[in-house]
Amino acid sequence: MVTTATILHADLDAFYASVEQLLDPALSGKPIAVGGGVVLAASYEARAFGVRGGMPGRQAQELCPQLIFVDGHFKEYQRLGDAAISVIGDFTPLVERISIDEAFADVAGCTHLFGSPSDIAKAIRARVRSELGLPISIGVARTKHLAKIASQVAKPDGLVVVDPAIELSFLHHLPVELMWGVGPVTKARLAEIGVLTIGQLATTPGRSLEGLLGPAAGEKLAALAWNRDARTIRTSHRARSAGAQSAIGRKPAEEGVVRPTLLHLADRIASRLRAKSRSGRTVTARVRFADLSSVTRSVTLDAPISATVILAELAEELVRAILADHPDEKIISLLAISVSHFEEHWDLELELPLGLGDECRRPGTRRGAARLAADRAVDQIRDRFGWGAIGYGRAALGLFRAVPDAFRSLAEKEL
């Protein structure tokens, strides 16, 4: 077991908003939001008024009348995010990037070159500030989970080093929502049984947690509450799933909302799958209701798929089943799709036309193959003329322009 704090979690502060303030110094110190119809990101000055990412622009303006909306500079986000991660890589080869603006690093093997983990973290912060002009917070701890929590405690623009001798006393007084995997729904469920801090979670009987959250989640959170986290830095790994989601505010659970949203999500996912020559057998759909509770349903197929319309239709069936099981839920706030159980370069088995009802969804049938061929033609047009040159039905009619695809592509998991 690792007994020294050598894991770093580095996280650029309010990254998108900080980049905008860097590009336009007149915005420095002012409440700004990237986006328009939807807040894509908010500066700390805006967050002080309650403005958050994913919030409708009108609501954000009501909370903060002096809020300044700016367009996103997505190429700059990518450039500066890459540059910040590169700075970390100058100190250690053991870097695991988990998003455009954050990464883990293990510096155990380079302390003889650059000093203690704390010294290395200070040097990284100084270089990112001087070379890129951006604030970055870093947590240093013995485990990945605790390092990530430490970086959140360090925000904004700070450094927190957790000595292994005091890690549980540091961890247990913190609010439970700082834990990895505790979102609004899980936080609310834990609050119902009086669990508000990580320490209270740690002393909750495992059977109670498993009954409340399910066996897997209950066991995982119980371990993390005692800082039992055996995960190591993975410098390269391939994603096991590809997904996309759309926060749609409060919309009626109707076909006119569900169908175009799912088609748009399927388009984003399937085009990424085809670009990597990958297909997946399992399709999962998630619906979040007005009270932030979520329901997930999935289906595993005989043959892997990467066709846009097939994915959209399967996801729509799953969502319809979810809504049928929850007839009292009339409002939805988020829809999500993911594809997993990947296969690469699989051999397509041709199927005879037997008149089955799902032939158009089976990639080996003539109709299924035609759908995939149409997708590839769309891919070629987009490669040449851009994403907006062609699309699918209502999903191509500008319904989702509030969140630019360039922003979505930065946020979505790479395959």
C-alpha positions as CSV (number, residue, x, y, z in Angstrom):
1,M,0.0,0.0,0.0
2,V,1.2,3.5,-0.8
3,T,2.1,5.3,2.4
4,T,3.2,8.7,1.0
5,A,1.2,11.5,-0.6
6,T,2.5,11.5,-4.2
7,I,-0.7,11.6,-6.3
8,L,-1.6,15.0,-7.7
9,H,-5.0,16.1,-9.0
10,A,-4.7,19.3,-11.0
11,D,-7.8,21.2,-12.1
12,L,-7.9,24.5,-14.0
13,D,-10.3,26.9,-12.2
14,A,-13.5,27.9,-13.9
15,F,-11.6,27.0,-17.1
16,Y,-13.8,28.2,-19.9
17,A,-14.7,31.5,-18.1
18,S,-11.0,32.0,-17.1
19,V,-9.9,31.6,-20.7
20,E,-12.4,34.3,-21.8
21,Q,-11.2,36.6,-19.1
22,L,-7.6,35.9,-20.2
23,L,-8.5,36.7,-23.9
24,D,-10.3,39.9,-22.9
25,P,-8.7,41.5,-19.8
26,A,-11.7,43.9,-19.6
27,L,-13.7,40.9,-18.3
28,S,-11.3,40.2,-15.5
29,G,-13.1,40.3,-12.1
30,K,-16.5,40.6,-13.6
31,P,-19.4,38.0,-13.6
32,I,-19.3,36.3,-17.0
33,A,-21.0,33.3,-18.6
34,V,-20.0,31.5,-21.7
35,G,-23.1,30.8,-23.8
36,G,-26.4,32.4,-24.4
37,G,-29.6,30.4,-24.3
38,V,-27.8,28.0,-21.9
39,V,-24.9,28.8,-19.6
40,L,-22.0,26.6,-20.7
41,A,-19.7,27.9,-17.9
42,A,-19.6,30.6,-15.3
43,S,-16.8,32.6,-13.7
44,Y,-16.4,32.6,-9.9
45,E,-17.8,36.1,-9.8
46,A,-21.0,34.8,-11.5
47,R,-21.1,31.7,-9.3
48,A,-21.3,33.9,-6.3
49,F,-24.8,34.9,-7.5
50,G,-25.9,31.3,-8.0
51,V,-25.1,31.1,-11.7
52,R,-24.2,27.5,-12.8
53,G,-23.4,25.6,-16.0
54,G,-26.5,24.1,-17.6
55,M,-28.7,26.9,-16.3
56,P,-31.0,28.7,-18.8
57,G,-29.6,32.0,-19.7
58,R,-32.7,33.9,-18.7
59,Q,-32.6,32.4,-15.2
60,A,-28.9,33.3,-14.9
61,Q,-29.6,36.9,-15.9
62,E,-32.3,37.2,-13.3
63,L,-29.9,35.9,-10.6
64,C,-27.2,38.2,-11.7
65,P,-28.5,41.3,-13.7
66,Q,-24.9,42.5,-14.4
67,L,-24.0,39.1,-15.9
68,I,-22.0,39.4,-19.2
69,F,-22.5,36.7,-21.8
70,V,-19.6,35.9,-24.1
71,D,-19.2,33.5,-27.0
72,G,-16.9,30.5,-26.6
73,H,-13.4,30.3,-28.1
74,F,-13.3,26.6,-28.4
75,K,-10.0,26.3,-30.2
76,E,-8.4,28.3,-27.4
77,Y,-9.9,26.0,-24.8
78,Q,-8.3,23.0,-26.5
79,R,-5.0,24.8,-27.0
80,L,-4.7,26.1,-23.4
81,G,-6.0,22.8,-21.9
82,D,-3.4,20.9,-23.8
83,A,-0.7,23.3,-22.8
84,A,-1.5,23.0,-19.1
85,I,-1.4,19.2,-19.2
86,S,1.9,19.5,-21.0
87,V,3.3,21.4,-18.1
88,I,2.4,18.6,-15.8
89,G,4.0,16.1,-18.2
90,D,7.3,18.0,-17.9
91,F,7.6,16.8,-14.3
92,T,6.4,13.2,-14.6
93,P,5.5,10.7,-17.4
94,L,2.7,9.3,-15.2
95,V,-0.1,11.6,-16.2
96,E,-3.7,10.5,-16.6
97,R,-5.8,13.2,-18.3
98,I,-9.5,12.8,-17.4
99,S,-10.9,15.9,-19.1
100,I,-9.8,18.9,-21.1
101,D,-9.0,20.8,-17.9
102,E,-8.0,18.3,-15.3
103,A,-5.5,15.4,-14.8
104,F,-4.0,13.1,-12.2
105,A,-0.3,12.6,-11.9
106,D,2.0,10.4,-9.9
107,V,5.3,12.1,-8.9
108,A,6.8,9.4,-6.7
109,G,9.5,8.7,-9.2
110,C,10.7,12.3,-9.8
111,T,11.1,13.8,-6.3
112,H,14.8,13.3,-6.6
113,L,14.8,15.7,-9.6
114,F,12.2,18.3,-8.6
115,G,11.7,18.1,-4.9
116,S,8.8,17.0,-2.7
117,P,5.3,16.5,-4.2
118,S,4.4,19.8,-2.6
119,D,7.3,21.5,-4.3
120,I,6.3,20.0,-7.6
121,A,2.7,21.1,-7.2
122,K,3.9,24.6,-6.5
123,A,6.1,24.6,-9.5
124,I,3.3,23.4,-11.8
125,R,1.0,26.1,-10.5
126,A,3.6,28.8,-11.0
127,R,4.3,27.7,-14.5
128,V,0.7,27.5,-15.6
129,R,0.1,31.0,-14.1
130,S,3.2,32.6,-15.7
131,E,3.2,30.8,-19.0
132,L,-0.5,30.5,-19.7
133,G,-2.0,33.2,-17.4
134,L,-4.5,30.7,-15.9
135,P,-5.3,29.7,-12.3
136,I,-5.0,26.1,-11.4
137,S,-5.8,24.3,-8.1
138,I,-4.0,21.1,-7.1
139,G,-4.6,18.5,-4.4
140,V,-1.9,16.2,-3.3
141,A,-2.7,13.0,-1.4
142,R,-2.0,9.3,-1.1
143,T,-5.0,8.2,-3.3
144,K,-6.7,9.5,-6.4
145,H,-10.0,10.0,-4.7
146,L,-8.5,12.0,-1.9
147,A,-6.3,14.1,-4.2
148,K,-9.4,15.0,-6.2
149,I,-11.3,16.1,-3.1
150,A,-8.2,18.1,-2.0
151,S,-8.2,20.0,-5.2
152,Q,-11.8,20.9,-4.7
153,V,-11.1,22.1,-1.2
154,A,-8.1,24.1,-2.7
155,K,-10.3,26.1,-5.1
156,P,-10.1,28.7,-6.2
157,D,-6.4,28.9,-7.2
158,G,-5.0,27.0,-4.3
159,L,-3.0,24.0,-3.2
160,V,-3.9,21.5,-0.5
161,V,-1.5,18.7,0.6
162,V,-3.1,15.9,2.7
163,D,-0.6,14.3,5.1
164,P,-1.4,10.5,5.3
165,A,-1.2,10.8,9.1
166,I,-4.3,13.1,9.1
167,E,-6.2,12.0,6.0
168,L,-9.3,10.6,7.7
169,S,-9.7,13.7,10.0
170,F,-9.3,15.9,6.9
171,L,-11.8,13.8,4.9
172,H,-14.5,13.0,7.4
173,H,-15.6,16.6,8.2
174,L,-16.2,17.4,4.5
175,P,-19.7,17.4,2.9
176,V,-20.6,14.2,1.3
177,E,-21.2,15.8,-2.1
178,L,-17.5,16.3,-2.6
179,M,-17.1,12.5,-3.1
180,W,-16.7,11.1,-6.5
181,G,-20.1,9.6,-7.6
182,V,-22.3,11.6,-5.2
183,G,-24.5,13.8,-7.4
184,P,-27.7,15.6,-6.4
185,V,-29.9,12.5,-6.3
186,T,-27.5,10.5,-4.2
187,K,-26.9,13.5,-1.9
188,A,-30.7,13.8,-1.4
189,R,-31.0,10.1,-0.6
190,L,-28.2,10.2,1.9
191,A,-29.7,13.3,3.5
192,E,-32.9,11.4,4.1
193,I,-31.1,9.1,6.5
194,G,-29.1,12.0,8.1
195,V,-25.8,11.5,6.2
196,L,-24.5,15.0,5.4
197,T,-20.7,14.5,5.8
198,I,-18.2,11.9,4.6
199,G,-17.6,10.9,8.2
200,Q,-21.3,10.2,8.8
201,L,-21.2,8.1,5.6
202,A,-18.2,6.2,6.8
203,T,-20.0,5.1,10.0
204,T,-23.3,4.2,8.3
205,P,-23.8,0.4,8.3
206,G,-23.0,-1.1,4.9
207,R,-26.4,-2.8,4.7
208,S,-28.1,0.5,5.1
209,L,-26.1,2.0,2.3
210,E,-26.6,-0.9,0.0
211,G,-30.3,-0.9,0.6
212,L,-30.4,2.9,-0.2
213,L,-28.0,3.1,-3.1
214,G,-27.7,-0.5,-4.4
215,P,-24.9,-3.0,-3.6
216,A,-22.3,-1.7,-6.0
217,A,-22.7,2.0,-5.2
218,G,-23.1,1.4,-1.5
219,E,-19.9,-0.7,-1.3
220,K,-17.9,1.7,-3.4
221,L,-18.9,4.8,-1.4
222,A,-18.2,3.1,1.9
223,A,-14.7,2.2,0.8
224,L,-14.0,5.7,-0.5
225,A,-15.3,7.2,2.8
226,W,-12.4,5.4,4.5
227,N,-10.0,6.4,1.7
228,R,-9.7,2.9,0.4
229,D,-8.9,3.5,-3.2
230,A,-6.5,1.2,-5.0
231,R,-6.7,2.8,-8.4
232,T,-3.4,3.7,-10.0
233,I,-2.5,6.3,-12.7
234,R,-3.4,5.0,-16.2
235,T,-1.4,6.9,-18.8
236,S,-3.4,5.5,-21.7
237,H,-6.6,3.6,-21.9
238,R,-9.5,3.2,-24.2
239,A,-13.0,4.2,-23.2
240,R,-15.4,1.3,-22.5
241,S,-18.4,3.3,-23.6
242,A,-19.3,6.4,-25.6
243,G,-22.1,8.6,-24.5
244,A,-23.8,12.0,-24.8
245,Q,-26.4,13.8,-22.8
246,S,-28.6,16.9,-23.2
247,A,-29.8,19.0,-20.2
248,I,-33.1,20.3,-21.6
249,G,-34.4,22.3,-18.7
250,R,-37.9,21.5,-17.7
251,K,-39.7,20.1,-20.8
252,P,-42.8,17.9,-21.2
253,A,-42.2,14.2,-21.6
254,E,-43.6,14.2,-25.1
255,E,-42.5,12.8,-28.4
256,G,-41.9,16.3,-29.8
257,V,-39.2,16.8,-27.2
258,V,-37.9,13.2,-26.8
259,R,-37.5,12.2,-30.4
260,P,-35.4,15.1,-31.8
261,T,-33.3,15.2,-28.7
262,L,-32.4,11.5,-28.9
263,L,-31.7,11.7,-32.6
264,H,-29.3,14.5,-32.0
265,L,-27.6,12.6,-29.2
266,A,-27.4,9.4,-31.4
267,D,-25.9,11.5,-34.2
268,R,-23.1,12.7,-31.9
269,I,-22.3,9.3,-30.5
270,A,-22.6,7.2,-33.7
271,S,-20.5,9.6,-35.8
272,R,-17.7,9.2,-33.2
273,L,-18.0,5.4,-33.2
274,R,-17.8,5.3,-37.0
275,A,-14.8,7.6,-37.0
276,K,-13.0,5.1,-34.7
277,S,-14.3,2.0,-36.7
278,R,-16.1,0.8,-33.6
279,S,-19.5,-0.6,-32.9
280,G,-21.3,-1.5,-29.6
281,R,-23.7,-4.2,-28.6
282,T,-25.3,-2.5,-25.5
283,V,-27.4,0.7,-25.7
284,T,-28.3,2.5,-22.5
285,A,-30.8,5.4,-22.2
286,R,-31.2,7.6,-19.1
287,V,-34.0,10.0,-18.2
288,R,-33.8,12.6,-15.5
289,F,-37.1,13.9,-14.2
290,A,-37.9,17.3,-12.7
291,D,-36.9,16.3,-9.1
292,L,-33.5,15.3,-10.4
293,S,-34.2,11.5,-9.9
294,S,-33.0,9.4,-12.8
295,V,-34.0,6.1,-14.4
296,T,-31.8,4.0,-16.7
297,R,-32.6,1.2,-19.0
298,S,-30.5,-0.8,-21.4
299,V,-30.7,-3.4,-24.1
300,T,-27.9,-5.7,-25.4
301,L,-28.1,-6.7,-29.1
302,D,-27.1,-9.7,-31.1
303,A,-24.8,-7.7,-33.4
304,P,-23.0,-4.4,-32.6
305,I,-24.2,-1.2,-34.2
306,S,-22.9,2.2,-35.1
307,A,-25.7,3.5,-37.3
308,T,-27.3,6.8,-36.2
309,V,-30.9,6.2,-36.8
310,I,-30.8,2.6,-35.5
311,L,-29.2,3.9,-32.3
312,A,-31.9,6.7,-32.0
313,E,-34.7,4.3,-32.5
314,L,-33.4,1.9,-29.9
315,A,-32.9,4.7,-27.4
316,E,-36.4,6.0,-28.1
317,E,-37.9,2.6,-27.3
318,L,-35.9,2.5,-24.0
319,V,-37.1,6.0,-23.1
320,R,-40.7,5.2,-23.9
321,A,-40.5,2.1,-21.6
322,I,-39.1,4.3,-18.8
323,L,-41.9,6.8,-19.2
324,A,-44.5,4.1,-19.3
325,D,-43.2,2.8,-16.0
326,H,-43.4,6.3,-14.5
327,P,-46.7,7.6,-15.7
328,D,-46.8,10.3,-13.0
329,E,-43.6,11.9,-14.3
330,K,-44.8,14.5,-16.8
331,I,-41.6,16.7,-16.9
332,I,-38.1,15.6,-17.9
333,S,-34.9,17.6,-17.5
334,L,-32.2,15.5,-19.1
335,L,-31.9,12.7,-21.7
336,A,-28.8,10.6,-22.2
337,I,-27.6,7.8,-24.4
338,S,-24.5,5.6,-24.2
339,V,-23.1,2.7,-26.2
340,S,-20.9,0.0,-24.7
341,H,-19.5,-3.5,-25.2
342,F,-17.5,-2.4,-28.1
343,E,-16.2,-4.5,-31.0
344,E,-13.6,-3.4,-33.4
345,H,-13.3,-4.5,-37.0
346,W,-16.0,-7.1,-36.5
347,D,-17.2,-9.3,-39.4
348,L,-20.6,-8.3,-40.6
349,E,-22.8,-11.4,-41.0
350,L,-25.3,-10.9,-43.8
351,E,-28.9,-12.0,-43.1
352,L,-31.6,-13.2,-45.4
353,P,-34.7,-11.0,-45.8
354,L,-37.1,-13.0,-43.6
355,G,-39.6,-10.3,-43.1
356,L,-38.9,-9.7,-39.5
357,G,-40.2,-6.6,-37.8
358,D,-36.7,-5.4,-36.8
359,E,-34.9,-6.0,-40.0
360,C,-34.2,-2.3,-40.5
361,R,-32.3,-2.3,-37.2
362,R,-30.2,-5.3,-37.9
363,P,-26.9,-4.3,-39.5
364,G,-26.6,-7.5,-41.5
365,T,-29.9,-7.0,-43.5
366,R,-30.2,-5.1,-46.7
367,R,-32.1,-2.3,-44.9
368,G,-29.7,-2.2,-42.0
369,A,-26.7,-2.0,-44.3
370,A,-28.4,0.8,-46.3
371,R,-28.8,2.9,-43.2
372,L,-25.1,2.5,-42.3
373,A,-24.1,3.4,-45.9
374,A,-26.2,6.6,-45.6
375,D,-24.4,7.4,-42.4
376,R,-21.1,7.0,-44.0
377,A,-22.1,9.3,-46.8
378,V,-23.1,11.9,-44.2
379,D,-19.7,11.5,-42.5
380,Q,-17.9,12.1,-45.8
381,I,-19.9,15.3,-46.4
382,R,-19.2,16.6,-42.9
383,D,-15.5,15.7,-43.2
384,R,-15.3,17.9,-46.3
385,F,-17.7,20.8,-45.6
386,G,-18.2,20.8,-41.8
387,W,-20.6,19.3,-39.3
388,G,-23.4,21.7,-40.1
389,A,-23.4,20.9,-43.8
390,I,-25.9,18.0,-43.4
391,G,-27.9,16.4,-40.6
392,Y,-30.8,14.2,-39.7
393,G,-34.4,15.4,-39.7
394,R,-35.4,17.7,-36.9
395,A,-32.0,17.3,-35.2
396,A,-30.6,19.4,-38.1
397,L,-33.0,22.3,-37.9
398,G,-31.1,24.3,-35.3
399,L,-32.9,22.9,-32.2
400,F,-29.7,22.5,-30.3
401,R,-27.7,25.5,-31.2
402,A,-27.8,26.8,-27.6
403,V,-24.9,24.5,-26.9
404,P,-22.4,24.5,-29.8
405,D,-21.1,21.2,-31.0
406,A,-17.6,22.5,-30.6
407,F,-18.3,22.8,-26.8
408,R,-19.9,19.4,-26.7
409,S,-17.0,17.7,-28.4
410,L,-14.6,19.1,-25.8
411,A,-16.7,17.8,-23.0
412,E,-17.5,14.4,-24.4
413,K,-15.3,11.4,-23.7
414,E,-12.8,10.4,-26.4
415,L,-12.9,6.9,-27.7
